[in-house]
Amino acid sequence: MSVPQRYDSPRINAHATAWTRLSELLHWLLIFGLIFALGMSLSVLIDTLLGIIMDFDLPHNLNLLTAFALGIFATAVVQSSTAISIATIYFVSAGTVETSVAVFIIFGINLGTTLSPLLLSNIFPGNIAAKKASLLHVLFNTCGLLIAIPLELSFQPFSQLAQALSPAIGSFSTHSFSAAPWLSVGKHSIMASIAIIMGCSFLAVLCIRLIATLSARIVAGTGFGILERAGNLGTSIGLAAGALVTILVGTSSTTVTAVTAMASRRCLSERVSLAVIIGANMGTTISGIFVSFSLSHTSPAALHVALVHVLFNVVIAFLVLLIPQLRFGLMRLADYCAHLMQRHFFLSNLVLFLVWFAIPAALFLT
């Protein structure tokens, strides 16, 4: 018979149950397995959507504002920042989109991708913690854009640094990557594409619900106590875990939705949730880098755009991590906005529709 463990937190002690080490390990393995299944379903979804996206022609009169709006709208519609960023890199390599315009599409993608966890937080009605986690993603990316866009318009620091790094990295990629065998653009009939999208979406939602259920059991066991007592190390672990999981499954949506599900059961604190989200943002740029490696010998601009995506996420991540006031400000604002969303459900969803769909569509379609 196992002996109940005691923790520093009275809240953990009040809900703790006696677990065997084996049962605890099995629950963690099930959660990791579900995250992997979630990632695979989203990867198949991305592959299918990317095949559809590549058949479209972009408008030829894009300016920086309409490019930013296009990035938001396309990512919100497709629900995959990975698919849109890869498509953008391909369009740049084909000469369809200028590099400066592509940079602002990438900026728009960073805002558009935050819609997914916001919508998924509605799976947990009445759950403030889930909304806080999803809003942390929105506020972190928005904060980064408020810093990066004025800088890029004034001095182009991200573009200039990417241009300086491109020759050395491009030389490495030419010798190391002759093609991108890990990237396959799915081509299916309309009915097959619809079936794949619906099936993968159902599987993704099912995985999210199961992750939340298993996370609730971990709250009553020992898992949360470990994270709670990790202190500052918890931030480093969260950052590394967010980046690693995103790299392994190939999409940040998997990581952020898993964070939202676990936060809904209070398995992750706001501090650790933010760290995982920051890590996921950095990890999601790897797919674009891999694709640009296979194209850099024919189009250096493709690598340039991919590097801007990396630099933007890395620089903003370090700013938020190194400035405690900024980090705590994001957490407090997320808490305030989560309660607003809870009180004004219809109005908050109307704002989501306007910001992520109506206004961007009006900007680049007119």
Backbone torsions as a table, in degrees:
resi	resn	phi	psi	omega
1	MET	NA	132.2	-176.7
2	SER	-77.7	155.0	-178.8
3	VAL	-100.7	129.7	179.0
4	PRO	-59.2	136.0	179.8
5	GLN	-92.2	149.9	-178.9
6	ARG	-112.1	145.1	-176.9
7	TYR	-127.9	167.3	-178.2
8	ASP	-68.6	-30.6	-175.9
9	SER	-84.5	126.5	176.2
10	PRO	-61.7	-32.7	-179.8
11	ARG	-64.6	-39.0	178.8
12	ILE	-69.1	-41.4	-179.7
13	ASN	-62.5	-34.6	-176.9
14	ALA	-67.3	-29.5	-174.9
15	HIS	-112.7	0.4	-175.5
16	ALA	-69.8	146.2	175.0
17	THR	-125.3	162.1	179.6
18	ALA	-78.4	120.9	-179.9
19	TRP	-119.8	146.7	167.0
20	THR	-84.8	156.7	178.7
21	ARG	-61.9	-34.6	-178.9
22	LEU	-66.4	-44.1	-179.0
23	SER	-65.6	-37.8	177.6
24	GLU	-63.5	-44.5	179.4
25	LEU	-62.0	-41.2	-179.3
26	LEU	-64.2	-38.8	178.8
27	HIS	-65.4	-42.3	177.4
28	TRP	-64.6	-40.6	178.7
29	LEU	-64.0	-38.9	177.5
30	LEU	-64.0	-40.1	178.5
31	ILE	-64.4	-46.0	178.5
32	PHE	-62.7	-38.5	177.2
33	GLY	-63.6	-39.9	178.1
34	LEU	-68.0	-38.0	176.1
35	ILE	-62.8	-40.8	177.8
36	PHE	-64.0	-43.4	178.3
37	ALA	-63.4	-39.2	176.1
38	LEU	-61.5	-43.5	178.9
39	GLY	-63.7	-41.2	179.7
40	MET	-66.1	-40.8	179.1
41	SER	-64.5	-40.1	178.2
42	LEU	-70.4	-32.8	178.0
43	SER	-65.3	-43.6	176.5
44	VAL	-63.7	-40.1	177.7
45	LEU	-61.3	-44.6	179.1
46	ILE	-62.6	-43.3	-179.8
47	ASP	-59.9	-41.7	179.1
48	THR	-67.4	-45.8	-179.4
49	LEU	-65.2	-36.7	-179.9
50	LEU	-64.3	-37.3	176.6
51	GLY	-62.2	-34.6	177.9
52	ILE	-73.8	-43.1	-176.8
53	ILE	-60.8	-40.6	-175.0
54	MET	-66.2	-13.6	178.1
55	ASP	-84.2	-9.6	-178.4
56	PHE	-91.2	150.4	174.9
57	ASP	-103.1	132.1	178.9
58	LEU	-78.2	150.6	174.2
59	PRO	-60.9	145.0	-177.0
60	HIS	-89.5	-7.5	-177.0
61	ASN	-105.3	32.3	-179.0
62	LEU	-69.8	131.1	167.5
63	ASN	-110.1	-174.6	-174.3
64	LEU	-63.9	-39.3	-179.1
65	LEU	-68.4	-47.3	-179.5
66	THR	-67.8	-30.8	176.3
67	ALA	-65.7	-42.8	177.3
68	PHE	-61.7	-44.1	179.1
69	ALA	-64.1	-39.6	179.1
70	LEU	-62.8	-41.3	178.3
71	GLY	-60.6	-42.5	178.6
72	ILE	-64.5	-51.8	-173.6
73	PHE	-64.8	-47.4	-177.2
74	ALA	-62.3	-41.9	-179.9
75	THR	-68.4	-37.9	178.5
76	ALA	-65.9	-39.1	-179.3
77	VAL	-71.3	-47.3	-175.6
78	VAL	-78.9	-24.9	-178.0
79	GLN	62.1	36.0	177.7
80	SER	-153.1	106.5	176.5
81	SER	-68.8	-31.5	179.9
82	THR	-62.8	-45.7	-179.3
83	ALA	-62.4	-43.7	-177.2
84	ILE	-71.0	-39.4	179.4
85	SER	-66.7	-39.9	177.3
86	ILE	-65.1	-42.9	177.9
87	ALA	-61.4	-40.5	178.5
88	THR	-61.4	-43.5	179.0
89	ILE	-62.7	-39.5	177.1
90	TYR	-64.9	-42.7	179.5
91	PHE	-63.9	-37.1	177.0
92	VAL	-65.2	-44.3	-179.4
93	SER	-64.3	-29.0	179.2
94	ALA	-84.4	-4.9	179.6
95	GLY	81.9	9.0	-179.2
96	THR	-75.7	-31.7	-177.0
97	VAL	-125.5	135.4	176.1
98	GLU	-72.0	155.0	-177.1
99	THR	-61.1	-44.8	-178.4
100	SER	-62.7	-36.9	178.1
101	VAL	-69.7	-41.2	-179.7
102	ALA	-61.9	-34.9	178.6
103	VAL	-59.5	-40.7	-179.3
104	PHE	-78.0	-24.3	169.5
105	ILE	-64.4	-42.1	177.6
106	ILE	-60.4	-42.3	176.8
107	PHE	-60.0	-43.7	178.5
108	GLY	-63.1	-37.1	177.7
109	ILE	-59.9	-39.4	-178.8
110	ASN	-64.6	-27.9	174.4
111	LEU	-85.4	-40.1	-178.7
112	GLY	-61.3	-34.9	-176.4
113	THR	-68.4	-17.7	-178.4
114	THR	-75.5	-10.9	-179.0
115	LEU	-69.1	-35.2	-175.0
116	SER	-54.9	-55.4	179.7
117	PRO	-65.6	-29.1	176.7
118	LEU	-63.4	-45.3	178.4
119	LEU	-66.2	-40.4	-178.1
120	LEU	-69.3	-24.2	177.5
121	SER	-65.5	-18.6	176.1
122	ASN	-71.3	-14.0	174.8
123	ILE	-65.1	-24.1	-179.3
124	PHE	-111.7	72.8	-176.7
125	PRO	-61.9	137.2	179.1
126	GLY	80.1	4.4	-176.9
127	ASN	-100.8	105.0	-178.3
128	ILE	-66.4	-38.7	-176.1
129	ALA	-61.4	-39.5	178.6
130	ALA	-64.7	-41.0	179.1
131	LYS	-67.0	-38.1	177.5
132	LYS	-59.7	-46.2	-178.4
133	ALA	-62.3	-43.7	180.0
134	SER	-68.5	-35.9	178.9
135	LEU	-70.9	-29.0	174.2
136	LEU	-59.1	-39.6	177.3
137	HIS	-63.2	-46.3	179.5
138	VAL	-60.5	-49.4	-174.6
139	LEU	-69.2	-37.2	177.6
140	PHE	-62.9	-47.9	-179.5
141	ASN	-67.3	-38.3	178.6
142	THR	-65.3	-42.6	176.8
143	CYS	-58.4	-44.2	178.4
144	GLY	-61.4	-41.1	-179.7
145	LEU	-68.6	-37.2	178.2
146	LEU	-64.3	-27.2	176.2
147	ILE	-85.1	-44.8	-170.4
148	ALA	-75.8	-40.8	-174.1
149	ILE	-63.6	-48.7	176.6
150	PRO	-60.1	-38.3	178.1
151	LEU	-64.1	-43.8	-178.0
152	GLU	-68.2	-36.4	177.5
153	LEU	-68.1	-32.7	-175.6
154	SER	-88.9	-48.0	-170.8
155	PHE	-124.3	-10.2	-175.7
156	GLN	51.6	46.1	-177.6
157	PRO	-64.6	-38.1	-179.5
158	PHE	-68.1	-42.9	-180.0
159	SER	-66.8	-41.1	-179.0
160	GLN	-67.5	-41.7	178.6
161	LEU	-66.7	-40.0	177.2
162	ALA	-63.1	-39.8	178.9
163	GLN	-65.6	-35.8	179.0
164	ALA	-70.4	-34.7	-177.9
165	LEU	-83.8	-22.7	-173.3
166	SER	-56.7	-45.7	-177.0
167	PRO	-59.6	-45.4	-178.3
168	ALA	-66.8	-45.4	-179.7
169	ILE	-69.5	-37.6	178.0
170	GLY	-64.1	-36.2	177.3
171	SER	-64.7	-40.7	177.0
172	PHE	-64.0	-44.0	-176.1
173	SER	-68.3	-31.6	-179.8
174	THR	-62.7	-37.0	-179.4
175	HIS	-83.8	-23.1	-172.3
176	SER	-103.5	-24.8	-175.0
177	PHE	-131.9	107.5	177.6
178	SER	-92.1	-22.2	178.9
179	ALA	-155.7	177.1	179.8
180	ALA	-119.5	78.2	-177.2
181	PRO	-65.7	-20.3	-179.4
182	TRP	-78.5	-9.1	-178.1
183	LEU	-107.0	118.7	175.7
184	SER	-130.3	120.5	-178.3
185	VAL	-85.8	115.6	-175.8
186	GLY	-71.1	133.0	175.0
187	LYS	-120.1	112.7	-177.0
188	HIS	-134.4	164.6	172.6
189	SER	-69.2	165.8	-178.2
190	ILE	-59.9	-46.7	-178.4
191	MET	-65.1	-40.2	178.6
192	ALA	-64.7	-41.1	179.0
193	SER	-62.4	-43.2	179.0
194	ILE	-62.6	-42.7	179.9
195	ALA	-63.3	-42.5	179.3
196	ILE	-64.2	-45.0	-178.5
197	ILE	-62.7	-44.7	-179.7
198	MET	-66.7	-42.7	-179.9
199	GLY	-64.3	-44.7	179.9
200	CYS	-67.5	-36.8	178.3
201	SER	-64.7	-43.2	178.0
202	PHE	-61.6	-45.0	-180.0
203	LEU	-62.9	-39.4	-179.7
204	ALA	-63.2	-46.2	179.7
205	VAL	-63.7	-40.7	178.1
206	LEU	-60.9	-44.1	178.8
207	CYS	-61.5	-41.0	-179.2
208	ILE	-62.7	-44.0	179.4
209	ARG	-64.1	-41.0	179.7
210	LEU	-68.1	-37.8	176.8
211	ILE	-60.6	-43.5	179.3
212	ALA	-63.1	-41.3	-179.5
213	THR	-64.4	-46.4	179.5
214	LEU	-66.6	-34.7	178.7
215	SER	-63.3	-36.4	178.7
216	ALA	-61.5	-36.3	178.3
217	ARG	-70.1	-33.5	179.2
218	ILE	-68.8	-32.8	176.9
219	VAL	-58.0	-37.6	-179.4
220	ALA	-81.7	-5.8	178.8
221	GLY	-108.9	-136.4	-171.3
222	THR	-104.2	-13.9	-171.4
223	GLY	-60.9	-44.3	-177.3
224	PHE	-67.8	-33.8	178.9
225	GLY	-60.9	-37.8	178.7
226	ILE	-63.5	-46.1	179.9
227	LEU	-65.7	-38.7	-177.6
228	GLU	-63.1	-39.0	-176.0
229	ARG	-88.5	0.9	-178.4
230	ALA	-72.7	-19.5	177.9
231	GLY	61.1	-137.0	180.0
232	ASN	-64.5	-25.8	178.1
233	LEU	-63.3	-27.5	179.1
234	GLY	-59.5	-35.8	178.0
235	THR	-65.6	-44.6	179.4
236	SER	-64.5	-42.3	178.4
237	ILE	-63.8	-43.3	179.1
238	GLY	-62.4	-42.2	178.9
239	LEU	-61.6	-48.4	-179.5
240	ALA	-65.8	-41.6	-179.4
241	ALA	-64.5	-42.3	179.2
242	GLY	-61.1	-44.4	179.8
243	ALA	-67.7	-44.4	-175.7
244	LEU	-65.9	-47.1	-179.8
245	VAL	-61.9	-41.2	179.9
246	THR	-64.9	-40.9	177.9
247	ILE	-64.3	-41.4	-177.2
248	LEU	-67.7	-42.4	-176.8
249	VAL	-93.4	-13.4	172.6
250	GLY	84.2	6.8	179.6
251	THR	-152.8	134.1	179.6
252	SER	-72.4	-23.1	179.3
253	SER	-58.3	-36.8	178.0
254	THR	-60.0	-48.7	-176.2
255	THR	-65.6	-47.4	-175.3
256	VAL	-68.6	-38.7	177.7
257	THR	-68.1	-34.4	175.2
258	ALA	-65.6	-39.8	176.5
259	VAL	-61.9	-44.0	178.7
260	THR	-60.3	-42.8	179.6
261	ALA	-64.4	-44.1	-179.2
262	MET	-70.3	-37.0	178.1
263	ALA	-66.1	-29.9	179.3
264	SER	-61.7	-24.5	177.7
265	ARG	-105.2	12.2	177.7
266	ARG	58.9	36.3	174.7
267	CYS	-83.3	-20.3	-179.9
268	LEU	-125.8	136.1	174.5
269	SER	-75.0	166.2	178.8
270	GLU	-61.4	-37.9	-178.9
271	ARG	-63.0	-46.8	180.0
272	VAL	-69.7	-38.4	178.3
273	SER	-59.2	-44.7	179.2
274	LEU	-62.9	-40.3	179.1
275	ALA	-62.7	-42.4	179.0
276	VAL	-64.6	-40.5	179.3
277	ILE	-63.8	-42.4	177.6
278	ILE	-62.0	-43.8	177.2
279	GLY	-61.7	-39.6	178.6
280	ALA	-63.8	-39.8	178.3
281	ASN	-61.3	-39.0	178.5
282	MET	-72.9	-39.0	-178.5
283	GLY	-66.9	-30.1	-176.4
284	THR	-69.3	-17.0	-179.5
285	THR	-77.2	-13.5	-175.6
286	ILE	-65.3	-38.1	179.5
287	SER	-58.4	-44.2	178.6
288	GLY	-63.7	-37.5	177.9
289	ILE	-63.9	-45.1	179.5
290	PHE	-60.0	-44.0	179.5
291	VAL	-64.5	-43.0	-179.5
292	SER	-65.4	-30.4	176.5
293	PHE	-59.4	-40.2	-178.5
294	SER	-74.8	-14.7	-177.9
295	LEU	-110.4	-8.9	-171.5
296	SER	-63.9	-27.8	-179.8
297	HIS	-73.2	-21.8	178.1
298	THR	-103.9	-26.2	-178.5
299	SER	-146.9	94.9	177.0
300	PRO	-59.0	-25.3	-179.5
301	ALA	-62.9	-30.3	178.9
302	ALA	-62.7	-44.6	177.7
303	LEU	-66.3	-37.1	178.8
304	HIS	-57.3	-49.2	-178.4
305	VAL	-65.3	-42.1	179.2
306	ALA	-62.7	-38.2	179.2
307	LEU	-68.7	-36.2	175.6
308	VAL	-60.0	-41.2	178.1
309	HIS	-60.7	-44.2	179.1
310	VAL	-64.4	-50.0	-175.9
311	LEU	-61.7	-42.3	179.4
312	PHE	-57.5	-50.9	-176.6
313	ASN	-68.3	-37.5	-179.1
314	VAL	-69.9	-45.5	-178.2
315	VAL	-63.3	-46.7	-179.4
316	ILE	-65.3	-36.8	177.9
317	ALA	-60.9	-45.9	-179.7
318	PHE	-65.9	-37.0	178.1
319	LEU	-61.2	-46.7	-178.4
320	VAL	-67.4	-39.0	-178.6
321	LEU	-72.4	-32.2	-175.7
322	LEU	-89.1	-12.9	179.7
323	ILE	-114.2	96.0	-176.0
324	PRO	-57.9	-37.2	-178.7
325	GLN	-61.5	-38.9	178.7
326	LEU	-67.3	-42.2	-179.6
327	ARG	-63.6	-47.5	-179.7
328	PHE	-67.7	-33.5	176.8
329	GLY	-62.4	-40.9	177.4
330	LEU	-63.2	-39.7	-179.8
331	MET	-66.5	-42.5	-179.7
332	ARG	-67.6	-39.5	178.7
333	LEU	-66.6	-37.4	177.2
334	ALA	-62.4	-40.6	178.8
335	ASP	-63.8	-43.8	-179.8
336	TYR	-63.9	-46.5	-178.7
337	CYS	-66.9	-34.5	178.9
338	ALA	-62.9	-41.2	178.6
339	HIS	-69.2	-34.7	175.3
340	LEU	-63.1	-45.0	178.3
341	MET	-61.4	-37.0	-179.1
342	GLN	-66.8	-39.4	-177.4
343	ARG	-79.4	-30.7	-175.0
344	HIS	-124.4	70.8	-174.3
345	PHE	-62.3	-50.1	-177.2
346	PHE	-64.0	-46.1	-178.2
347	LEU	-63.6	-40.8	-179.1
348	SER	-65.7	-38.5	177.9
349	ASN	-71.6	-29.6	173.8
350	LEU	-65.5	-41.4	176.6
351	VAL	-62.1	-41.9	177.2
352	LEU	-58.4	-44.9	-179.8
353	PHE	-62.6	-42.8	-178.3
354	LEU	-67.3	-46.9	-174.0
355	VAL	-71.7	-40.1	-173.4
356	TRP	-96.8	-16.6	-176.7
357	PHE	-124.6	-65.0	-168.7
358	ALA	-63.5	-53.4	-176.8
359	ILE	-65.8	-48.5	177.2
360	PRO	-59.3	-41.3	179.5
361	ALA	-63.0	-41.6	179.2
362	ALA	-63.9	-34.7	-178.0
363	LEU	-70.3	-47.0	-173.7
364	PHE	-93.5	-11.3	178.2
365	LEU	-92.0	-17.0	-179.2
366	THR	-93.0	NA	NA
